[in-house]
Structures are given as C-alpha cells and as structure tokens.
Amino acid sequence: MQQTTDKQLLANKTILVTGAGDGLGKAAAIAYAEQGATVILCGKSQSSLDAVYDQIEAAGNPQPAVLEINFETATPVDYQNLAELLDNEFGKLDGLLINAGWLGQASSLSQYDVENWYKVMQINLNAPFLLTRILLPLLNKADSASIVFTLDEKNSAYWGAYGVSKAGLESYMKILADELDSDSNSIRVNAVKPERVRTKLRMKAYPGEDPNTLPQPAELMDQFIFLMSNDSNKIHGEIIKL
C-alpha cells in the first residue's frame, strides 16, 4: 500500500476522529492536522482532547474543534444533536475515523460480567453504527469522503466482549462498504488493522510485554493519512494490516 510523505494531502478537508484524546486516535488527529485538515477531536475526556487541541494549535496547523461525547451513555438524540451541530458548523464531512474502543475484562464467557459486556458492546459496536448512520448525509455532501475503521482481531479464549465486538465491527465495515459500493457513491469505506502498537489499551491487555519493543502510534500514520486522502479514491472495502 502507498506510503505518504508529501505535506498538505488533506488540505481543506474536515475529518472527525473518535478516541482522539489518546493512542492511535491522538496520533491520527495530529497527523491529519499536519496534512492540512481541520480535525474534529471526538472523545469522552475533555482534558485529553484539550491537550491534543493545544498541541495541534501550537504547531501552527488548522484550528481543530473539540466534541466531547461519552459513547457508553450517548442516546440516539445525542447523535442527532451532534450531526446538526456539525452540519451548522462545517456543512460537510470529508472523513470519519472510527477508532474509539474499550477493552473490558479478560474473562471466560461463562464468567463475563454482564454490565461490562454491555459497556464494551455499546462503545465498540453500537456507537460506530449510530455515528456512521447519522453522519452519512454529511459525508455525502463531500465530493470524495472516506470512512476508516480501526480494527483488531482477537478471536481466542478470554478476549470476551472485546473480541466479539471487534469481529462485529469488521463485519459491519464490510457490509457498509458493500452497500456503498457503486459508481454514483462518493463515500469509500476501508479499515486499518494494527497488529502491535504502543497504546494504553495494548499495555492493559498485555501487562507483561515490554512496550519498548512496540512501535509508537505515530509510526503507523502513513496508511491512516493515505486512506483519508484523495490518493485512495480507488480503494474501497479494503482492510490494511499494519
């Protein structure tokens, strides 16, 4: 897959990033801003989002926006209000990175806490559905829009709700891509699947692993940028492993 080195590949684009306060979401938001995009920083921690906002602004990149939302508790009305706010403020959306996720617990399915199961499913699977569904009209207003999902493959014992939710998200991404697969559609749908990266979620999942052996999120940004740029206009329904 193509590597990106040129600056301003995303000039004049407006891109919403979920989970933008930390890890891959933070790295992607900063990378998109460095490439000229106006980034909407979306997540549940106002302080974390503000810190990313300050970093982007201090670098002299386009001024981002901050959109605080808790995907665990957000209702369909909250998503509708979010879409109306974005429509009034920006008029269109050129890109959407679905990245926010919750690990849950390491447990056998027979012992899995039911409330935790619901929380993981709400954040990792229900929220991406609700968000993409409500934002499709805004994405359709762009000449060439891109939806990118961050996936993870955990189909072995004790991954519980996280593994199930990520498998469901991959299926959702494929179904959405198939439904939007037509010459008349201006929205492309793809995904990235990082195998190993130094994030808080990874360190929580693998507490005995040496984080110094893992790449930093910023080292994986080439494909995140490429899939949001017009250079990827012919790429649709693909999952890129990193």
VOGU-3710 file (C-alpha; in Angstrom, 3 decimals, decimal comma):
1> mqqttdkqll> 0,000/0,000/0,000  1,136/3,527/-0,771  3,337/5,483/1,612  2,683/9,169/2,241  5,441/11,738/2,555  4,039/14,901/0,956  2,542/17,583/3,164  -0,963/19,016/2,782  -2,523/15,864/1,351  -5,615/16,695/3,405
11> anktilvtga> -5,852/20,435/2,833  -9,410/21,806/3,036  -10,748/18,536/4,419  -12,768/18,244/7,629  -12,194/14,958/9,453  -13,806/13,652/12,643  -11,682/11,331/14,788  -13,156/9,286/17,637  -10,929/8,369/20,547  -8,825/11,411/19,663
21> gdglgkaaai> -7,532/12,001/23,170  -5,002/9,178/23,250  -3,198/6,426/21,357  -3,893/5,887/17,673  -6,712/8,433/17,640  -4,471/11,156/19,014  -1,682/10,305/16,577  -4,118/10,290/13,657  -5,656/13,622/14,648  -2,224/15,247/14,831
31> ayaeqgatvi> -1,134/13,646/11,548  -4,297/14,786/9,768  -3,827/18,335/11,048  -0,198/18,315/9,879  -1,515/17,392/6,428  -3,795/20,425/6,396  -7,094/19,022/7,650  -9,474/20,657/10,081  -9,828/17,916/12,683  -12,819/17,393/14,958
41> lcgksqssld> -11,462/15,808/18,121  -14,102/13,467/19,500  -13,973/11,587/22,802  -15,152/11,482/26,395  -12,241/13,204/28,194  -12,356/16,964/27,795  -8,903/17,403/29,321  -7,298/14,881/26,949  -8,993/16,429/23,924  -7,940/19,911/25,038
51> avydqieaag> -4,324/18,745/25,289  -4,421/17,456/21,703  -6,101/20,681/20,607  -3,290/22,713/22,185  -0,628/20,558/20,523  -2,184/20,987/17,081  -2,648/24,723/17,512  0,888/25,236/18,874  2,263/23,591/15,714  0,512/26,188/13,569
61> npqpavlein> -1,828/23,695/11,921  -5,512/24,389/11,130  -7,522/25,092/14,261  -9,278/21,900/15,380  -12,635/21,554/17,106  -13,404/19,628/20,287  -16,512/17,484/20,586  -16,942/15,764/23,943  -19,215/12,721/23,893  -19,470/9,593/26,030
71> fetatpvdyq> -20,160/6,694/23,671  -21,211/4,483/26,574  -24,179/6,650/27,525  -24,956/8,631/24,348  -28,535/8,278/23,090  -29,861/8,488/19,521  -30,951/12,046/20,343  -27,359/12,907/21,318  -26,135/11,638/17,950  -28,797/13,648/16,141
81> nlaelldnef> -27,751/16,777/18,017  -24,122/16,040/17,136  -24,953/15,754/13,437  -26,921/19,008/13,477  -24,045/20,778/15,231  -21,539/19,555/12,652  -23,853/20,488/9,779  -24,313/24,009/11,105  -20,607/24,461/11,849  -18,959/22,766/8,861
91> gkldgllina> -21,643/21,966/6,285  -19,979/18,708/5,241  -17,647/15,997/6,445  -14,770/14,686/4,319  -13,550/11,971/6,644  -14,520/9,866/9,638  -12,064/7,750/11,629  -13,839/5,252/13,886  -11,155/4,494/16,418  -12,537/4,711/19,987
101> gwlgqassls> -12,604/1,412/21,853  -12,901/-0,158/25,280  -11,035/-3,296/26,370  -13,356/-4,618/29,046  -12,143/-7,581/31,075  -10,083/-10,702/30,456  -12,509/-13,450/31,391  -14,135/-16,631/30,170  -17,516/-16,083/28,572  -19,178/-18,113/31,319
111> qydvenwykv> -17,841/-15,696/33,946  -18,067/-12,461/31,979  -19,689/-9,585/33,852  -22,939/-8,695/32,092  -22,752/-4,935/32,723  -19,190/-4,890/31,381  -20,344/-6,815/28,314  -22,994/-4,195/27,589  -20,488/-1,368/28,062  -17,973/-2,873/25,637
121> mqinlnapfl> -20,641/-3,540/23,025  -22,050/-0,052/23,366  -18,677/1,650/22,865  -17,071/-0,715/20,354  -20,031/-1,702/18,172  -23,243/0,227/18,791  -21,554/3,649/18,806  -19,828/3,143/15,413  -23,172/2,103/13,897  -25,034/5,080/15,337
131> ltrillplln> -22,285/7,527/14,419  -21,794/6,409/10,828  -25,538/6,161/10,259  -26,209/9,715/11,442  -23,184/11,187/9,633  -23,709/9,602/6,208  -25,691/12,614/4,921  -22,834/14,947/5,895  -20,288/12,637/4,261  -22,422/12,563/1,114
141> kadsasivft> -22,099/16,347/0,887  -18,347/15,996/0,267  -17,021/15,428/-3,239  -14,984/12,461/-2,018  -15,431/11,209/1,542  -13,648/8,459/3,455  -14,699/6,320/6,418  -11,867/4,428/8,097  -12,285/1,876/10,887  -9,569/0,772/13,291
151> ldeknsaywg> -9,956/-2,998/13,677  -8,422/-5,644/15,897  -8,552/-9,419/15,603  -8,926/-11,202/18,928  -10,751/-14,487/18,366  -9,177/-16,647/21,072  -10,077/-17,503/24,653  -10,652/-14,797/27,278  -10,972/-11,861/24,905  -14,672/-11,853/25,687
161> aygvskagle> -16,753/-8,859/24,671  -13,772/-7,052/23,159  -13,068/-9,893/20,725  -16,735/-10,293/19,828  -17,264/-6,552/19,374  -14,221/-6,200/17,121  -15,345/-9,150/14,996  -18,752/-7,496/14,737  -17,167/-4,182/13,786  -15,224/-5,842/10,978
171> symkiladel> -18,442/-7,373/9,642  -20,179/-4,016/9,939  -17,376/-2,326/7,998  -17,628/-4,929/5,208  -21,425/-4,662/4,996  -21,291/-0,868/4,914  -18,618/-0,938/2,207  -20,693/-3,343/0,136  -23,807/-1,192/0,464  -21,895/1,926/-0,583
181> dsdsnsirvn> -20,112/0,187/-3,463  -21,384/1,981/-6,567  -20,007/4,399/-9,123  -22,567/7,001/-8,016  -21,448/6,925/-4,386  -18,833/9,398/-3,201  -18,065/7,597/0,090  -15,386/4,929/0,345  -15,064/2,613/3,358  -11,843/0,939/4,478
191> avkpervrtk> -10,084/-0,204/7,631  -6,674/-0,482/9,224  -5,756/-3,394/11,467  -2,631/-2,663/13,555  -1,081/-5,859/14,904  1,183/-4,389/17,588  1,350/-0,768/18,724  2,269/1,014/21,940  -1,062/2,168/23,390  -2,617/2,146/26,849
201> lrmkaypged> -5,114/-0,454/25,681  -2,302/-2,725/24,487  -0,382/-2,337/27,741  -3,503/-3,152/29,739  -4,155/-6,237/27,609  -0,507/-7,396/27,746  0,866/-6,156/31,099  3,991/-8,327/30,875  5,016/-7,040/27,444  7,930/-4,642/27,088
211> pntlpqpael> 6,388/-1,511/25,497  9,784/-0,522/24,125  9,511/-3,389/21,645  6,378/-1,855/20,101  6,107/0,947/17,534  4,647/4,251/18,629  1,229/5,155/17,139  2,833/7,999/15,160  4,974/5,452/13,296  1,853/3,874/11,752
221> mdqfiflmsn> 0,239/7,001/10,364  1,159/6,671/6,672  -1,805/4,437/5,878  -4,180/6,417/8,093  -3,288/9,511/6,052  -3,378/7,703/2,716  -6,894/6,344/3,276  -8,191/9,815/4,111  -6,517/11,447/1,102  -7,760/11,667/-2,476
231> dsnkihgeii> -4,908/9,330/-3,423  -7,041/6,468/-2,075  -10,122/7,276/-4,182  -9,951/3,871/-5,868  -9,550/1,960/-2,601  -12,807/0,619/-1,187  -13,724/-2,263/1,113  -10,093/-3,000/1,983  -8,537/-3,950/5,320  -4,902/-2,881/5,595
241> kl> -2,808/-4,736/8,167  -0,108/-2,670/9,836
//
